[in-house]
Amino acid sequence: MRKYIIANWKMHYGPIKAGAWIRAFRRERLPKDLDIGVAIPHISFAAARSSLGRASVPWLGAQNVCWAEEGAYTGETSPGMLQELGSTFCIVGHSERRLLLGETDEMISKKVAALVHQKIQPIICIGETEVQRKKGEASKIVRAQLTSALSGLKSAQGVDIVIAYEPVWAIGSGKPCEPNDARQMHEVARDVLKKKFGKDGETMRVIYGGSVDVRTVHEYVSTTAIDGVLVGGASLDPRAFGLVCRAASPA
Ligand code: PGA
């Protein structure tokens, strides 16, 4: 399985800075044995794409989508619109959206189904809070969130679905989850995927996110069951993200 390294800019970089980031990142020496994506604000797609030119790395993706194809959803962006923007993938259910913007399990499952229908790869984020971990509920939460997120699908319809295990307490905190603890949650996610999708569920990637940086990335990607990383803070500088990618390469 090729490792997947995704930058999540969150709400950083409008068109001007996004274009500059992509141009700088194109100068980085990037390993060929990884898949590399960058999740950017919708508003920055046109600038990022024109700065990318004919380069095929990194893939560009979105951070959110609406489940409906069109209609009275003020301020929202549909899967078809994401396709027009050139979005290869889309993050769904990030804990910042769940906790700060009121996104529910039901909304997330509808978004996942809408993306799969449009053949856009969903990156489905799941993960427990610190309180839930302390109560010993981490596996239960991860299993429930993932089961719910996939509940609108009968099959993967040929789409390479990706799961991102991101414990809420590790995001932006500088306190990453130990790779071995992450591995246990990845195994829970894998079990859900296999029960849901059979053989297809064996090859879908389960990646880790939460305070990953250049010093820690290698340990994650070399841990069994961790198929890549989602990188927030350490992706904001294109050179730093280039270093993360090189450190993640198995070569
Ligand atoms: P972080 O963010 O790397 O800044 O912890 C990860 C994420 O939220 O995807």
Boltz pocket constraint, residues with backbone or C-beta under 6 A from the ligand:
constraints:
  - pocket:
      binder: B
      contacts: [[A, 8], [A, 166], [A, 170], [A, 171], [A, 172], [A, 173], [A, 209], [A, 210], [A, 211], [A, 212], [A, 230], [A, 231], [A, 232], [A, 233], [A, 234]]
      max_distance: 6.0
